[in-house]
Amino acid sequence: MEKAILALEDGHFFYGKAFSGLDLKEAGGEVIFNTSMTGYQEILTDPSYKGQIVVMTPSQVGNYGINYEDLESEKVHVNAFVVKDVSKIFSSWRGKKTLKEYLDENNVIGLTDIDTRALVRVLREYGVMKGYIGIGDISPQEAVKKARSIPDISQLSLVPQVSSKEVFEWTEGSWNLETGYKKIENFKYKVAVINYGVKRNILRLMADRGLHLTVFPHDTKAEDIISFNPDGIFLSNGPGDPATLEFHIKQIRELLKTDIPIFGICLGHQLLSWAVGSRTYKLEFGHHGGNHPVKNLKTGKVEITAQNHNYATDETKLPSNVEVTHINLNDNTIEGIKLTDRPVFSIQYHPESSPGPHDSHYIFDEFVKLIEETKNNVHI
């Protein structure tokens, strides 16, 4: 390990030790915190975290190592990873390597011996801000100066960095203790997935339900999606500020001119909000964790949900044909919408969990039901 510093743009700084990515010497990004007690490797490989330094709130991270079954993409996407105490060993029978080995393999700086409780208190009080990590003898003044020079996340083009380059098909279902990931062979409907940075478990849970998935790059033209003649369209999660994604907002507006059922999650939800005439605004420190209560306004039930977003839909800008379906019980922000005149809905949180609770898996059943009703011309 080597001496390191984490500095925030407002002047706060914290000393710690770098345990991985030592050759990089420095890293920068938007500093956010995640309250999930487990699931660090799913967080590391979630493309939605591109451009961010993730701070974990549990006291120790890394004690069950890294396995190859729980990765949400092909590599680590966080800009850097900050923990209070990193475990040098792992004890899970599924583990294949340590957290340090995995971060080194992906060339990502890991920081430990940071007072994460104090750091999170700063972020909760002053909000998400830019941060800089420097390894070695770097003065606080220099580190803060570098933090302030980092581009704002709204200035970065992140979706192209995490989306696939080519069209591909997905037929893998959920993981089973005895057999691993199952291969789905019988499908009911075909769905076009627009990949803004999709997580694997989202695809698996849709495949479980008989949806044959064809995944398209983020910049696929709406006319090409429509000509594919899908039974449904899925708008995936992804990183960055939705307000800057003009092509994708226009892309969705074109798709809304059809009667094809559309379902969005996280960034997909935010882009849909823009496409129907609303807008998004940045939350003070975002929602990142596996324990957020969300109320389903139709059923009255409360779900404990997994979340990862910094932006929320502006309810005051929603047109009359949009109905709010879910709200966050912590701050009353919008967590779900649906169109009353088209087979379209979206949610802000992550029903696929990974990591997190399984309360919201029913959302994927709702998508299948919507496709069925649309194909059978049932009034929605």
WOUR-V450683 format. One record per residue. RES is the residue in one small letter. PSI is psi in degrees with one decimal (999 if undefined). NEAR is the number of other C-alpha atoms within 12 Angstrom. Layout:
<<RES,PSI,NEAR> <RES,PSI,NEAR>>
//
This chain:
<<m,153.2,21> <e,151.9,23> <k,139.4,27> <a,163.7,37> <i,141.8,41> <l,118.1,54> <a,141.2,42> <l,156.1,40> <e,-19.8,34> <d,-1.2,27> <g,-15.3,24> <h,145.3,28> <f,154.6,33> <f,134.4,34> <y,146.3,33> <g,-159.7,31> <k,136.0,33> <a,126.7,39> <f,-5.1,39> <s,164.6,36> <g,32.7,32> <l,-28.7,30> <d,-18.9,21> <l,-36.3,24> <k,-29.7,28> <e,159.2,35> <a,156.4,40> <g,164.0,41> <g,-175.8,40> <e,125.3,45> <v,121.2,48> <i,165.0,44> <f,150.1,44> <n,130.9,43> <t,6.3,32> <s,134.3,33> <m,-27.2,27> <t,177.1,31> <g,24.5,33> <y,-31.2,43> <q,-27.7,41> <e,-37.7,39> <i,-45.4,45> <l,-37.1,44> <t,9.3,40> <d,116.6,44> <p,-20.0,42> <s,-17.4,46> <y,4.7,47> <k,132.6,41> <g,0.9,41> <q,149.1,45> <i,119.6,42> <v,127.3,50> <v,124.2,47> <m,137.6,40> <t,-22.2,32> <p,154.8,26> <s,-32.0,24> <q,139.3,29> <v,140.3,36> <g,0.8,40> <n,-9.8,30> <y,11.1,26> <g,-155.9,32> <i,132.1,36> <n,168.5,26> <y,-9.0,21> <e,-27.9,25> <d,10.4,35> <l,138.5,27> <e,-6.4,35> <s,-172.4,31> <e,-7.8,23> <k,173.6,30> <v,136.9,37> <h,-17.8,39> <v,150.9,40> <n,-31.2,42> <a,164.9,47> <f,128.0,57> <v,128.3,54> <v,160.0,41> <k,-51.1,31> <d,121.5,31> <v,132.3,35> <s,131.1,25> <k,-13.9,21> <i,165.1,21> <f,152.4,23> <s,0.0,17> <s,140.4,15> <w,-17.5,12> <r,-14.2,18> <g,141.5,22> <k,-23.7,22> <k,166.3,26> <t,163.8,28> <l,-41.4,41> <k,-47.0,37> <e,-40.0,28> <y,-42.6,31> <l,-39.3,36> <d,-41.2,24> <e,-32.9,20> <n,4.5,26> <n,51.6,26> <v,135.2,37> <i,130.0,45> <g,135.2,54> <l,133.8,46> <t,176.0,39> <d,24.6,30> <i,140.5,34> <d,84.0,28> <t,-27.9,36> <r,-44.4,24> <a,-40.3,19> <l,-44.8,35> <v,-37.3,32> <r,-38.2,19> <v,-46.0,27> <l,-36.8,31> <r,-34.4,22> <e,-40.2,14> <y,-10.4,21> <g,168.5,25> <v,139.6,36> <m,169.4,42> <k,146.3,40> <g,159.1,46> <y,136.3,48> <i,127.7,53> <g,136.0,41> <i,129.3,33> <g,-162.1,23> <d,87.2,19> <i,128.8,24> <s,151.8,23> <p,-38.1,28> <q,-43.4,22> <e,-40.0,22> <a,-42.0,35> <v,-41.0,29> <k,-42.3,26> <k,-36.0,29> <a,-41.1,34> <r,-22.4,24> <s,-9.0,21> <i,135.0,29> <p,143.1,21> <d,148.4,24> <i,-25.2,31> <s,-12.1,25> <q,-3.8,17> <l,143.5,23> <s,92.7,24> <l,-35.6,31> <v,-43.8,38> <p,-24.0,26> <q,-20.2,25> <v,-12.7,35> <s,158.5,35> <s,154.5,28> <k,-26.3,19> <e,159.9,16> <v,137.5,22> <f,161.4,18> <e,150.8,24> <w,123.9,33> <t,11.1,31> <e,132.4,29> <g,-165.6,29> <s,163.1,27> <w,141.8,23> <n,140.6,14> <l,-36.6,10> <e,-34.5,8> <t,-5.4,11> <g,-152.6,15> <y,130.6,22> <k,150.8,21> <k,117.2,20> <i,132.0,25> <e,-26.0,17> <n,120.4,17> <f,146.4,22> <k,-43.8,23> <y,159.3,29> <k,137.4,32> <v,135.7,38> <a,121.3,41> <v,122.2,47> <i,117.7,49> <n,95.6,43> <y,-0.5,45> <g,47.4,42> <v,144.9,41> <k,146.0,47> <r,-36.7,38> <n,-24.1,37> <i,-45.8,44> <l,-41.1,41> <r,-43.2,34> <l,-29.4,37> <m,-39.2,42> <a,-38.0,37> <d,-30.9,32> <r,18.4,33> <g,23.6,31> <l,118.7,40> <h,118.4,35> <l,127.9,39> <t,118.0,31> <v,122.3,38> <f,144.2,34> <p,156.5,31> <h,-30.3,39> <d,18.8,32> <t,134.0,30> <k,145.8,22> <a,-37.2,30> <e,-30.7,20> <d,-33.9,20> <i,-43.9,35> <i,-40.9,29> <s,-20.3,15> <f,-17.9,23> <n,54.3,21> <p,158.1,33> <d,-20.5,38> <g,160.5,42> <i,133.2,45> <f,130.7,47> <l,115.9,45> <s,172.9,47> <n,173.6,49> <g,176.3,47> <p,166.9,43> <g,-175.9,39> <d,116.8,39> <p,-25.4,42> <a,-22.8,32> <t,-6.6,24> <l,66.5,33> <e,-41.2,18> <f,-43.0,23> <h,-32.4,37> <i,-43.9,34> <k,-37.3,27> <q,-46.2,29> <i,-36.2,41> <r,-38.5,24> <e,-40.1,23> <l,-30.8,37> <l,-13.9,30> <k,-9.3,21> <t,177.8,25> <d,17.6,26> <i,129.7,35> <p,135.9,41> <i,136.4,46> <f,129.9,48> <g,149.8,44> <i,133.8,47> <c,-108.6,49> <l,-36.9,51> <g,-38.9,50> <h,-44.5,44> <q,-42.3,51> <l,-37.8,45> <l,-39.2,48> <s,-44.6,50> <w,-41.4,36> <a,-30.7,35> <v,-2.2,39> <g,-0.3,26> <s,-160.4,27> <r,176.1,29> <t,159.5,34> <y,156.3,26> <k,132.2,25> <l,158.7,26> <e,-50.1,22> <f,12.1,30> <g,176.2,31> <h,111.6,38> <h,108.6,37> <g,-174.2,38> <g,25.1,36> <n,32.6,30> <h,124.9,37> <p,128.8,29> <v,133.7,36> <k,127.1,30> <n,111.4,27> <l,-18.5,22> <k,-44.2,15> <t,-20.6,11> <g,-0.8,13> <k,151.7,17> <v,130.2,21> <e,139.8,33> <i,122.9,28> <t,159.1,39> <a,136.6,41> <q,150.9,44> <n,85.4,47> <h,153.0,47> <n,-3.2,40> <y,151.7,38> <a,155.4,44> <t,136.6,43> <d,108.4,26> <e,-30.5,29> <t,-16.3,19> <k,-2.2,20> <l,135.0,25> <p,170.4,22> <s,-20.3,17> <n,13.4,20> <v,128.8,30> <e,133.5,29> <v,127.6,33> <t,-25.2,29> <h,143.8,34> <i,152.3,33> <n,125.7,31> <l,-8.8,23> <n,-39.4,18> <d,6.9,18> <n,17.4,21> <t,159.4,34> <i,132.6,40> <e,-1.2,47> <g,144.5,41> <i,161.9,44> <k,152.1,37> <l,138.0,29> <t,-13.2,18> <d,5.0,20> <r,157.2,27> <p,70.8,38> <v,133.5,44> <f,163.5,45> <s,159.2,43> <i,150.5,51> <q,-31.6,50> <y,-173.3,52> <h,96.4,50> <p,-13.9,41> <e,-3.5,39> <s,-130.6,39> <s,67.4,42> <p,166.4,36> <g,178.9,34> <p,164.3,26> <h,13.9,22> <d,-29.8,26> <s,14.4,34> <h,-23.7,28> <y,-21.2,20> <i,-37.0,34> <f,-32.6,35> <d,-36.2,22> <e,-37.0,26> <f,-44.3,37> <v,-42.7,34> <k,-40.2,29> <l,-41.6,31> <i,-45.7,37> <e,-45.3,25> <e,-38.4,21> <t,-43.4,24> <k,-30.3,21> <n,8.5,12> <n,36.9,15> <v,138.7,12> <h,128.1,14> <i,999,22>>
//
